[in-house]
């Protein structure tokens, strides 16, 4: 009987029967050290595509820089990016979003738990368990349906308060902020200048894209405070 699937001699995925088995594999020595591997409702989704430097990498750097400064100045919580794993047993979910924000209140109340690294000693953690306050996903060519359908539905089931989706691949920049409602995510209010309200950070954001002197994309996440 087969016990795993091997892709092009680069990636071996075992046949796991549950979220618990997937999470055990994630922390094992057999888990791949590159690529994004998510577990959504019983399915393992693998993305080994390289990250687009400007439509993804530069954009993510801007998002992390701005949100990180806000969180640090307000002492409101913690911002994570890249390989920060989020697992939510209630939603049968384990993912590595582009950007994650967890408030200090979520940790203090137990809504989100820091999972210690086995044998890592104090202050060593490898996973967030529960519903973060905010998740940001940047759409890539290999993740369009996942970012627009499967992930938002899963994050809503998990109880993630706010979801941002950004698509900078085409001629028109798409920047959406959605808040969790009774029936899933609902678009956050936006003013005539394109600023979207963020309940999590209690400010409004607008994402602007321009070309630099070399003709390459640059991004600015503008912030507007109430009043």
C-alpha positions in Angstrom: 0.0 0.0 0.0 1.3 3.4 -0.9 2.1 5.7 2.0 3.1 8.9 0.3 3.3 10.8 -3.0 6.6 12.1 -4.5 6.6 15.0 -6.9 9.6 15.2 -9.3 12.0 13.8 -6.7 11.7 17.1 -4.8 8.7 16.8 -2.5 7.3 13.8 -0.6 3.8 14.2 0.8 2.5 11.4 3.2 -1.1 10.3 3.1 -2.4 12.0 6.2 -5.9 11.3 7.5 -6.6 14.3 9.7 -5.5 17.8 10.6 -3.7 16.4 13.6 -1.6 14.1 11.4 -0.8 17.0 9.1 0.3 19.2 11.9 2.5 16.4 13.2 4.1 16.1 9.8 4.7 19.9 9.7 7.0 19.7 12.7 8.8 16.6 11.6 12.2 16.4 9.9 10.4 15.1 6.7 8.5 18.4 6.1 9.8 20.3 3.1 11.8 23.5 3.9 10.5 25.4 0.8 7.2 26.0 -0.9 3.8 26.8 0.7 1.9 23.7 1.9 -1.6 24.3 3.4 -4.3 22.0 4.7 -7.9 23.0 3.9 -10.8 20.8 4.9 -9.0 17.5 4.4 -7.0 18.6 1.3 -3.3 19.3 1.1 -2.6 22.2 -1.3 1.0 22.7 -2.5 2.5 25.8 -4.1 6.1 25.5 -5.2 6.1 28.5 -7.5 8.7 31.2 -7.0 7.3 34.4 -5.6 7.0 37.3 -8.1 9.6 39.9 -7.1 7.5 43.0 -7.7 3.9 42.0 -7.8 4.3 40.0 -4.6 7.6 40.5 -2.8 8.0 44.3 -2.9 4.2 44.6 -2.2 4.5 42.3 0.8 7.5 44.2 2.2 5.4 47.4 2.1 2.4 45.8 3.8 4.6 44.3 6.5 6.5 47.5 7.1 3.5 49.7 7.5 1.4 47.3 9.6 4.4 46.3 11.7 5.1 49.9 12.6 1.5 50.5 13.6 1.3 47.4 15.8 4.6 48.2 17.4 3.8 51.9 18.2 0.4 51.0 19.6 1.7 47.9 21.4 -1.4 46.2 20.1 -0.1 42.8 19.0 2.3 41.0 16.7 2.8 40.8 13.0 4.1 37.8 11.2 4.8 37.0 7.5 6.0 34.2 5.2 6.3 30.9 7.1 4.2 31.7 10.1 1.8 28.8 10.4 -1.8 29.3 11.5 -3.9 26.2 12.5 -7.6 26.2 13.5 -9.0 22.8 14.4 -12.6 24.2 14.4 -12.2 25.1 10.7 -10.0 22.0 9.8 -7.4 24.5 8.7 -3.6 24.8 8.7 -2.0 27.5 6.5 0.9 29.8 6.0 -0.6 33.2 5.0 1.4 36.0 3.4 0.8 38.2 6.5 -0.8 37.6 9.9 -1.7 39.9 12.7 -2.5 38.6 16.2 -3.6 41.1 18.9 -2.4 41.0 22.4 -6.0 40.7 23.5 -6.4 37.5 21.4 -3.4 35.9 23.1 -4.4 37.1 26.6 -8.0 35.7 26.2 -6.8 32.4 24.8 -8.6 33.0 21.4 -5.1 32.4 19.9 -2.5 30.1 21.4 1.2 30.1 20.8 2.3 26.5 20.1 5.8 25.8 21.6 8.6 24.3 19.6 9.3 20.8 20.9 12.6 20.9 22.8 13.1 24.6 21.9 13.1 26.0 25.4 11.4 29.2 26.6 10.1 31.8 24.1 10.4 29.4 21.1 7.1 29.0 19.2 6.4 27.5 15.8 2.6 27.9 15.3 -0.4 30.0 16.1 -3.5 28.0 17.0 -6.9 29.7 16.8 -8.3 32.7 14.9 -5.9 35.6 14.2 -7.4 39.1 14.0 -6.2 39.7 10.4 -4.9 37.7 7.5 -3.5 39.2 4.3 -3.2 37.2 1.1 -1.5 38.4 -2.1 -2.8 36.7 -5.2 -0.3 34.9 -7.5 -0.8 33.1 -10.8 -0.9 29.7 -9.0 -3.3 30.7 -6.2 -6.2 32.7 -7.9 -9.1 30.3 -7.0 -7.6 29.5 -3.7 -7.2 33.2 -2.6 -10.6 34.2 -4.0 -12.7 31.3 -2.8 -11.3 28.5 -0.7 -9.2 30.6 1.7 -11.7 33.3 2.4 -14.4 30.7 3.2 -12.0 28.8 5.5 -10.8 32.0 7.3 -14.5 32.9 7.9 -15.2 29.5 9.4 -12.2 29.9 11.6 -13.4 33.3 12.8 -10.7 35.5 11.5 -12.0 39.1 12.1 -10.6 40.8 9.0 -9.3 39.5 5.6 -7.3 41.5 3.1 -6.9 40.4 -0.5 -4.5 42.1 -2.9 -3.9 41.4 -6.6 -1.2 43.5 -8.3 -0.6 41.2 -11.3 -2.5 43.1 -13.9 -3.0 46.6 -15.2 -5.5 47.4 -12.4 -4.4 47.1 -8.8 -7.0 45.4 -6.6 -7.0 46.0 -2.8 -9.9 44.7 -0.7 -10.5 44.8 3.0 -13.3 42.6 4.3 -14.8 42.2 7.8 -16.4 39.1 9.2 -20.2 39.2 9.2 -23.0 36.8 10.0 -22.8 35.2 6.5 -19.1 35.4 5.9 -16.9 38.3 4.8 -18.4 41.7 3.9 -16.6 44.6 2.2 -15.4 47.2 4.6 -16.6 50.8 4.0 -14.5 52.8 1.5 -14.5 56.5 0.9 -14.3 58.5 -2.3 -10.5 58.6 -2.1 -10.2 54.9 -1.9 -9.5 54.5 1.8 -10.9 51.3 3.3 -11.8 51.2 7.0 -9.9 48.6 9.1 -11.7 47.6 12.3 -8.6 45.7 13.5 -6.3 48.7 13.4 -9.0 51.4 13.8 -7.6 53.4 10.9 -8.2 53.5 7.1 -5.9 52.3 4.4 -5.3 53.0 0.8 -2.9 51.1 -1.4 -1.2 53.0 -4.3 1.0 51.7 -7.0 3.4 53.7 -9.1 6.4 53.0 -11.3 9.9 54.2 -10.2 12.6 55.8 -12.4 13.5 52.3 -13.7 9.9 51.5 -14.7 9.4 49.0 -11.9 6.4 48.8 -9.6 6.5 50.4 -6.2 3.7 50.4 -3.6 2.6 52.8 -0.8 0.1 51.7 1.9 -1.3 55.1 3.0 -2.8 55.4 6.4 -5.6 57.8 7.5 -6.6 58.1 11.2 -10.2 58.9 12.2 -11.2 62.6 12.4 
